[in-house]
Amino acid sequence: MAITGDHYIGTYEGHSVELVRNNWHKTLTLLINGHEVARELCALPHIITLNGAFVFEGTRHTVVAKSVSHFPSAADTIEVDGAALPLARAK
């Protein structure tokens, strides 16, 4: 985990799914296609689950991002329709 936070990006059928941790503002944010769909404060270490959805070709896809804090780091995952999404760390 970087001192200022982390930024992970995955793609699903051309749609961008991002998980952004901001250590200055103590927030964890889920973005789909660049739009914020969920946010939660993460001032204290705990399990955070963020939910969102998007529609692609008439089908609704459910997105679940989960962050499990293990001070001083965290394990972050994103699932789309129950399948794990491979994530790349952004700079």
N, C-alpha and C positions, 0 to 999 in steps of 0.2 A: 504494500500500500504506500503510495506516495504521500509526502507530508501534506500536500494541498488536496489530495483526493485521488480518485480513480475514474477512468472512463472506459467502458467496455462496449464494443459494437459487434452486432451480429446481423446477418441478413437472412430473410425468409421469403423466398419467391420474389426477390427484388425489393422487398420492404426492409427498411432500416429499423432495427430495434436496439436501443441504447440504454445502458444503466450508468448513471453518473453519480458519484459520491463526491460531495463538496465538504471538505473538512473545515473550511472557514465558516460556512453557514450551517454546518451540522445537518445536512440533508442528503437523502438518497432519492433520485429522480428516475422515473422510467419514461423514455421518449419513444414514440413510434412515428417513423417518417418525419422526425424533427419536431413533433408536437408533444408537449408534456401531457401524459395521461394519468400519472400518479406521482405523489411525492409524500415523503414521511420524514420527520425529524429523527436523527440518529445521534443524539447527544450522548446517550449512554449505550454501552454494548448490549444488544438484544437481537432476536431474530426478527427480520423485517420481510414482509411479503407485500409486493406491489402487484396490482392486477390491472390489465388493460385489454383492449381488443381492437381489431381492424377488420375490414371487409375486403376480400380479394375475390374478384370474379363471382360476386354474389354469395360467397361463403364467409361466414363470420369465423375468425380465428381468435382464440383466447390466448393471451400472453400472461405468464406468471413469472415475476422476477423475485428471487429470494436471496437474502443476504444474511449469513450467519456469522456473527462477530466472534472472533477469537483474538482478544486484545493481544498485540497491537494490529492484527490483520483481520481479514474477513474472507469468507468463501462465498463468491457470488455466482449465481446461476440464473439462466433465463430458459423457460420452456414455452414452446408454441404448440398448442393443442396436445400437451402432455409429453412432447418430445424435446429433449435437450437441444438447445441451439448453440453451435460452436461460437465462442466469443474471441475477439481479438482485442488486445489492449490498445487504446488510442493514445496519442501523445498530446 
